[in-house]
Amino acid sequence: MAVKTTVHGAFPKPQPLLRARWLYAEEEIDADLLQKAQHEATAGFLGLQKELGVTLRTDGQMDRDDMISFLADRVHGLQRGGLVRVLGNRYYRRPIVDDALKSDEPLTVDAWQSANRDAGDTPLKAVLTGPYTLMHWSSNEHYPDRKSCASGFADVICEEAGRLVAAGVRDLQIDEPAAGVYSGEIDCVLEGVRRVADAIGDDCRLWLQLAYGDYAELLQRIGEVSIHGLSLEMANNRMATLDVLSGLPGSLQIAAGVVDAQNEQIESVDTLVERAKKVAAITGEDRLWLAPDAGLRYLSPDVATSKLRNLAAAAQAI
């Protein structure tokens, strides 16, 4: 059997969707036409994953600006802020927390259900940004401190996680790319993950995605929370994460990020197989999943597609 594969969050938006989003912003098309373009883009990405045989798929987040600011229009107490540069010429709109955070309506359920219908009987993973990263990447103008702000975001994310499970989600990924920023706030990171785990119960597998930071200390304590799988950056950090794998609980599934989500260079199948075998020597093939480091949204569609094709080929070759 081939090693299992998965993808994380956002895939690059195709040109027809980018144009539809621009036309909608200029009030030249209505919301129905924008939703049609989003649905077509989602169906295209689901079709690509089916063609490649990706084991655990996502919808590509075609309806989201990015992993943070899309919530600003949907969560009470959160407003859109100005553009902030995060990497090179890449920007996002930093949300502003100006009141107690709460969400009375589903945030992502409708999009997941629509994609799930298109996916047929294939597992479709839902993806939410974690409470700690939402706090860290927002401007807090309401709560007295960072911990209470993260707790406010946890209220929102736990509520949405519960809605997703009720809608049929059986794999939920929580993205915490900011988790490795401050070692002194590991308790805050873990508390958010713990609360999500409690909210979804035993009917759903919980995945924690970590990338682009020093999270070695966090991983030493990962056994304190009830998660089923870890998605770890490896390609971008030159496989430095290998050093911590042997200390992880043996029950955890490991989604090894062997494809660099920040680099336009397309890794060869042989390179990916080599990386995967280094991980498998520690985890065993039964616990190993192959994945990109993170979502591929910053790459061109052609490059992102080629990277996924090689990833799928590497999984078959191991």
C-alpha positions in Angstrom: 0.0 0.0 0.0 1.1 3.6 -0.7 1.8 5.9 2.2 -1.2 8.1 2.9 -1.3 11.7 1.8 -3.1 14.9 2.8 -3.1 18.6 2.0 -3.4 21.7 4.3 -5.9 24.5 3.9 -5.6 26.9 1.0 -4.8 26.1 -2.6 -4.1 28.9 -5.1 -7.2 30.4 -6.5 -7.6 30.0 -10.3 -7.8 33.0 -12.5 -11.5 32.9 -13.1 -12.1 33.1 -9.4 -9.6 35.8 -8.9 -11.4 37.8 -11.6 -14.8 37.1 -10.0 -13.6 38.3 -6.7 -12.3 41.5 -8.2 -15.6 42.1 -10.1 -17.5 41.5 -6.9 -15.4 44.0 -5.0 -16.1 46.5 -7.8 -19.8 45.7 -7.5 -19.9 44.5 -11.1 -21.3 41.1 -10.2 -23.5 39.9 -7.4 -22.9 37.4 -4.6 -24.6 34.6 -6.5 -22.0 34.8 -9.4 -19.2 35.0 -6.9 -20.5 31.9 -5.1 -20.7 30.1 -8.5 -17.1 30.9 -9.3 -16.0 29.7 -5.8 -18.0 26.5 -6.3 -16.4 25.8 -9.6 -12.9 26.5 -8.2 -13.6 24.2 -5.3 -14.9 21.4 -7.6 -11.7 21.8 -9.7 -9.5 21.3 -6.7 -11.5 18.4 -5.4 -11.2 16.8 -8.9 -7.4 17.3 -8.9 -7.1 15.6 -5.5 -9.3 12.7 -6.7 -7.1 12.3 -9.8 -4.0 12.2 -7.6 -5.5 9.8 -5.1 -5.0 12.2 -2.1 -6.1 10.2 1.0 -7.5 13.1 3.1 -8.7 16.1 1.2 -9.7 19.7 1.8 -11.9 22.2 -0.1 -8.9 24.5 -0.8 -10.5 27.4 1.0 -11.7 29.1 -2.2 -14.1 31.3 -0.2 -11.5 32.7 2.2 -9.2 35.8 1.7 -6.7 34.2 4.0 -6.7 32.1 7.2 -7.3 35.2 9.5 -9.2 38.1 7.9 -12.0 36.1 6.4 -13.5 35.9 10.0 -13.6 39.7 10.3 -16.9 39.9 8.4 -18.5 37.0 10.3 -17.5 37.3 14.0 -18.9 39.9 16.4 -16.1 42.0 17.9 -13.8 41.5 15.0 -13.2 44.2 12.3 -11.1 44.4 9.2 -7.8 46.3 9.7 -5.1 47.5 7.5 -2.7 45.5 5.3 0.3 43.9 7.1 3.2 42.4 5.3 4.0 38.9 6.5 6.6 37.5 4.1 8.2 39.2 1.1 5.4 40.9 -0.9 2.7 38.9 0.8 0.1 40.7 2.9 -3.0 40.1 4.9 -5.5 42.5 6.6 -4.8 42.4 10.3 -8.2 42.2 12.1 -9.0 44.4 15.1 -10.6 43.0 18.2 -12.8 45.8 19.5 -15.5 44.0 21.5 -16.1 40.6 23.1 -15.8 37.9 20.4 -18.8 35.7 19.6 -20.4 34.1 16.6 -24.1 33.4 16.5 -24.1 31.8 13.0 -21.9 29.1 11.3 -18.7 30.4 9.8 -17.5 27.6 7.6 -20.1 24.9 7.8 -22.0 25.8 4.6 -18.8 25.8 2.5 -17.7 22.5 4.0 -21.1 20.9 3.4 -21.1 22.1 -0.3 -17.6 20.7 -0.9 -18.5 17.5 1.0 -21.4 16.9 -1.4 -19.0 17.3 -4.3 -16.4 15.1 -2.7 -18.8 12.1 -2.6 -17.8 9.3 -0.3 -14.2 10.5 0.1 -13.1 11.9 3.5 -13.1 15.7 3.5 -11.1 17.4 6.3 -12.3 20.7 7.7 -9.7 23.4 8.6 -9.9 26.2 11.2 -7.3 28.6 12.3 -6.4 28.0 16.0 -7.2 30.4 18.8 -3.6 31.3 19.6 -2.7 32.2 16.0 -5.9 34.3 15.7 -5.0 36.2 18.8 -1.4 36.7 17.8 -2.2 37.9 14.3 -4.9 40.3 15.4 -4.8 43.7 17.1 -6.4 43.4 20.5 -8.2 46.6 21.6 -10.7 45.0 23.9 -9.3 42.3 26.2 -7.0 43.0 29.1 -4.2 40.7 27.9 -3.2 38.2 25.3 -4.4 35.2 27.2 -7.9 36.5 27.6 -8.0 37.5 24.0 -6.9 33.9 23.0 -9.7 32.6 25.2 -12.2 34.8 23.4 -11.1 33.3 20.1 -11.2 29.8 21.6 -14.9 30.5 22.4 -15.6 31.2 18.7 -13.5 28.3 17.4 -14.9 25.7 19.8 -18.4 26.8 18.8 -17.6 26.4 15.1 -15.8 23.1 15.7 -19.0 21.7 17.4 -21.1 22.9 14.5 -18.8 21.2 12.0 -18.9 17.9 13.8 -22.7 18.1 14.0 -22.6 18.6 10.2 -20.6 15.4 9.7 -17.0 16.4 9.9 -14.8 13.5 11.0 -11.4 15.1 10.5 -10.7 18.6 11.8 -7.4 20.4 11.4 -6.5 23.3 13.7 -3.8 25.6 12.2 -1.4 27.1 14.7 1.5 28.6 12.7 2.1 31.2 15.4 2.6 28.6 18.1 6.4 28.7 18.0 6.7 32.4 18.4 7.0 32.7 22.2 8.0 29.8 24.3 6.5 31.6 27.4 3.0 31.2 25.9 3.0 27.4 25.3 0.3 27.0 28.1 -1.9 29.4 26.1 -1.4 27.4 22.9 -2.2 24.1 24.6 -5.2 25.4 26.4 -6.8 26.4 23.1 -6.1 23.0 21.5 -7.4 21.3 24.7 -10.7 23.2 24.5 -11.2 22.3 20.8 -10.5 18.7 21.6 -13.2 18.8 24.4 -15.6 20.5 22.0 -15.5 17.9 19.3 -15.6 14.8 21.5 -14.7 11.3 20.3 -16.5 11.3 16.9 -13.8 13.4 15.1 -10.1 13.1 14.6 -8.2 16.3 15.6 -5.1 17.3 13.7 -2.8 20.1 14.8 -0.8 21.8 12.1 2.5 23.6 13.0 4.8 25.5 10.7 7.5 28.2 10.4 8.7 28.5 14.0 10.6 26.9 16.8 8.0 24.6 18.3 10.4 21.9 19.7 9.5 22.9 23.3 5.8 22.7 22.5 6.2 19.2 21.0 7.8 18.1 24.3 4.4 18.7 25.9 2.1 17.6 23.1 1.0 14.6 25.1 -0.9 16.9 27.4 -3.6 17.4 24.8 -5.9 14.8 23.1 -5.0 15.0 19.4 -4.8 12.3 16.8 -2.4 13.7 14.4 0.4 16.3 13.9 1.2 18.1 10.7 4.8 19.3 10.8 6.9 21.5 8.6 10.0 19.7 7.4 10.9 20.9 3.9 11.4 24.6 4.6 13.4 23.9 7.7 15.7 21.4 5.9 14.3 18.5 7.9 15.3 19.9 11.3 12.0 18.6 12.7 13.4 15.1 12.4 15.3 15.8 15.7 12.0 15.8 17.7 10.0 13.0 16.1 11.4 10.2 18.2 10.1 12.0 21.4 6.5 12.2 20.2 3.8 9.9 21.5 3.7 6.7 19.4 -0.1 7.0 19.0 0.1 10.2 16.9 -0.3 10.1 13.1 2.4 12.3 11.5 1.7 14.4 8.4 5.3 15.2 7.3 5.6 18.4 5.4 8.1 17.2 2.7 7.0 19.8 0.1 8.0 23.4 0.6 4.9 25.6 0.5 7.0 28.8 0.3 9.3 27.9 -2.6 8.4 27.9 -6.3 11.1 25.3 -7.0 9.4 21.9 -7.7 10.9 19.1 -5.7 11.6 15.9 -7.7 9.9 12.6 -6.8 13.2 11.2 -5.8 13.8 14.1 -3.4 10.4 13.6 -1.8 11.0 9.9 -1.4 14.3 10.5 0.3 12.7 12.9 2.8 9.8 10.6 3.4 12.1 7.6 4.1 14.0 9.6 6.7 10.7 10.3 8.5 9.5 6.7 8.1 12.7 5.4 9.7 11.5 7.1 12.9 7.7 6.9 12.7 7.2 3.8 10.7 5.1 3.8 7.5 1.9 3.0 9.3 1.9 6.4 11.1 3.3 8.4 8.1 1.3 10.8 5.9 3.0 12.9 3.2 1.9 16.5 2.9 3.1 20.0 2.0 4.6 22.2 4.9 1.4 24.3 4.9 -1.2 25.5 2.5 0.0 26.2 -1.0 -1.9 29.4 -1.6 1.2 31.6 -2.1 2.4 29.5 -5.1 1.2 29.8 -8.7 -1.5 27.2 -9.6 0.8 25.4 -12.0 3.6 25.1 -9.5 1.2 24.0 -6.7 -0.3 21.4 -9.0 3.1 20.0 -10.0 4.2 19.8 -6.3 1.1 17.8 -5.5 1.6 15.5 -8.4 5.1 14.7 -7.3 3.9 14.3 -3.7 1.4 11.7 -4.8 3.9 9.9 -7.0 6.4 9.8 -4.0 3.7 8.2 -1.8 3.2 5.5 -4.4 7.0 4.9 -4.7 7.8 4.3 -1.0 
